[in-house]
Every structure is written in structure tokens, then in C-alpha cells.
Amino acid sequence: MGKRILITGAAGFIGYHLALHLKSRDDFVIGLDNFNSYYDLQLKRDREHQLQNDGIEILHADIRDRDLFQLALLRHGITHVVHLAAQAGVRHSLSEPDDYVASNLHGFVSVLEACRRFPNLKFIYASSSSVYGLNKKTPFSVDDKTDQPANLYGATKKANEAIAHAYHHLYGLSVTGLRYFTAYGPWGRPDMAYYRFTQQIANGQPIQVFNSGRMRRDFTYIDDIVRGTTAAIDLGAKCEIFNLGNHRPVELLDLIGLIEKHLKRKAIKEMLPMQPGEVEETCADIEKSVQLLNFRPSVSLEQGIPRFIEWYQKYHSLSLSTIASEV
């Protein structure tokens, strides 16, 4: 029999792709999302429409509604919760810190409180490369210290890992944390740099390049993220943390160059100093993920960016010939 999986944040980027993949292998999948307005709601609704077409229901609810969440677990006989719902983004945390406390702390505990009532349930949750904060050692290993967060978002994700461990210790709940490294691809988040740069370059608008482009990110294509997450679901570990990254960091200016190449349009760059809360480099040590999850990322940025831009042009009804003719 297939697994019975509830995904929080199912109308989000990773949740959407994961739900479709799990359904394709005959797992029962149901989603939950509160459809907040952190970015364009239409994109979330369009993802939901695609999921509904595939027979996946999304409950419109907040993760802090513990009674509703617990009822959903009981009613659908859920065996696995994949908790992806969270307030994301570094910039937003500088201006709206309470959003992170509400979702990433209060919401996280609320979900765990519901899950602990079901002793055999497996809890898999999204952590982040942001937990490594000001760590200067690369690649980042799951054994590295993570006690110097660079921003509130990273601090809440570090707190999630500590809280999950406490629930495992106290109640025997099976918990697996996944430290995602800069996930990207079709149906992605518009607040992410690769999406924002694509949109601005396509529209002839200047792009803001922080730290004069002297930053490196471990961009991880969504299909690899989904494969790693699925492997963690299937492993059902008692209490583990894994890095899910591409293990090949790329310069920010190289990312911009790839977008320029496939849009056939040059970027207007506005060079700016480092933004508060950012770090210069992320790079995942994936040795543990290779050993226990057989996680072997296969999509390079050179392969992934054209796939994203193809989706972007179709979704936004843009034409390469139209863009090129304006150059």
C-alpha cells in the first residue's frame, strides 16, 4: 500500500512539485495551505488548480489551527506529514519579524503537538541552509555548529531543528529535517533572485546585484530537491538531519550571465553593497545524504535555468523573439 501523506505549504513551490511526484507513484496526498500574500497569490492559486486537476485536494487552513490539523490527520489516516509551510525570505524578516515567529515557531509547535498524538506517524520538515549562518567553513556539513545565525529566518529554522529533537526525545516522534539549499526551477518563488532577475531583465528593468556579485550559492534544481525529499520520506528515520544541495556553488554573476544568454538580453546591473542578513557563500556537504538517501543531484544550473526560463515565458506569455527585437 502507498503512503498517506499530508503536505503543509502544498501550494508553495516545493510542496507543489512534491505533491505531484508522490501522487504519480500512487501515494495518497492531501495538502494544506493558508494562501498568505507574501508573494503573488495568483501563482499559488494556479499551482492549486494544477494539483486539483491531478486529484490532489488542498485544505485552506492555517497550521496554527491545531484542532483542524489533528482532525485531518485522523480523518485521512495520515502516515507521513511533510511540513513545508513557513514564512520564507531574508529581506522580509528585517521588516516583519513577527511573521516568522507566528509561522515558523508558533506554527511549527502547533503542527508537532498535533503529530505527537499519532505515535507511528513520520514527520519530515523543511529546514534551510540558512541555519549555517556565519559559518566560514565550506562545504557546510550537518555536523558543523549552527549557533551563529545571520538573520531571523535562519534562527527560526535552527529553532525548528532543536524543537523537533525535543519532541523526538520526549514523545518518540520520528523526525527528519531537510536543509534545502537555494531550490529553483519552474513554478518557483518570485521573490528568489533567479526569478526576480529573469523578470526584470525580460522587462528591461535594472537588477540589484548585492556585494557587487561576489556571492556564491549552491543552486539546487527542484527535481533533485523532490527526489531527496521523497527518499527521506521513504527512509522514515527516527531522528536525522540531511543537507539537500547541489554541492556545486555558482557565482551570482554567472547566474546572471546564464539568464542573459537564454533571454538573449543584457542585464542593466545596479551594483550595491552586501545586504544585511546575507552570507557570501553556501555549499552543501552531501556525503550523509548520498549514503543514507542515495541522493545524487543530477541537474546543473546550466541545465536548470533554461528549463525555468522556458516555463517562465510560457506562464507569463512572453516570446523570446519579442524580447530580442527590443534589444
Secondary structure, DSSP 8 states (H G I E B T S, - for coil): ---EEEEETTTSHHHHHHHHHHHHTT-EEEEEE---SSS-HHHHHHHHHHHHHTT-EEEE--TT-HHHHHHHHHHTT--EEEE------SHHHHH-HHHHIIIIIIIHHHHHHHHTTSTT-EEEEEEEGGGGTT---SSB-TTS-----SSHHHHHHHHHHHHHHHHHHHH--EEEEEEE--EESTT--TTSHHHHHHHHHHTT-EEEEEGGG--EE--EEHHHHHHHHHHHHHH--SEEEEEE--S--EEHHHHHHHHHHHHT---EEEEE---TT--SB--B--HHHHHHH-------HHHHHHHHHHHHHHHTT--HHHHHHT-
